[in-house]
Amino acid sequence: MRTQLMVLDRDAGVTGLAGRPVRLLWRNPRGQVRSWVPQLFARRADGTALLADCPGHAGAGGERAVKAAEAVAQACADVGWTYCRIPPLDDVLAANLKWLAGYRHPRNAGRPGLMTAVVEAFTRPRPLIEGAEAIGDPVEVLPCVFHALWHGQLTAGLETPLHERVPVGPRGWSDPSKKGGAG
């Protein structure tokens, strides 16, 4: 669930998040009261909403989770929301997102003018360390680069481990050598 919260937090189209936002109650065909608490709620900038569960694997929760998913999906459809069970992320992608999330705070944008210099340094895709060194001391510059990657001002393929030679490019750029594109 934490990893999926990071994915949603990184999505510029998501304006609000909540964990365990609501308990849904319904009666099954035999008249028994059932309940379920979806794990996440996301409000999008366009006004739409998402309720989601984040199972650890495809069959997590068993038959009870399957029945609950059906009931929650119907309740969401009735109010114009979306419901889904979000599959776990690949371990490498999850690790990269966790790393970048550590740089989401505005303090990592650095001194005035540094973010502009970082974005300009990667107007053409180049290795992470090469772009950072072109601006100045990597100890100062790298937090700003990671901040820009988190916020989508720069992109890199996050399906492979981040390292000093990973190609980084401008917003919307997709590394053609990586399946799945930009992160």
Secondary structure by P-SEA (a helix, b strand, c coil): caaaaaaaaacccccccccccbbbbbbcccbbbbbbbbcbbbbccccbbbbbbbccccccccaaaaaaaaaaaaaaaaacbbbbbcccccaaaaaaaaaaaaacccccccccaaaaaaaaaacccccaaaaaaaaccccccaaaaaaaaaacccccccccccccccccccccccccccccccc
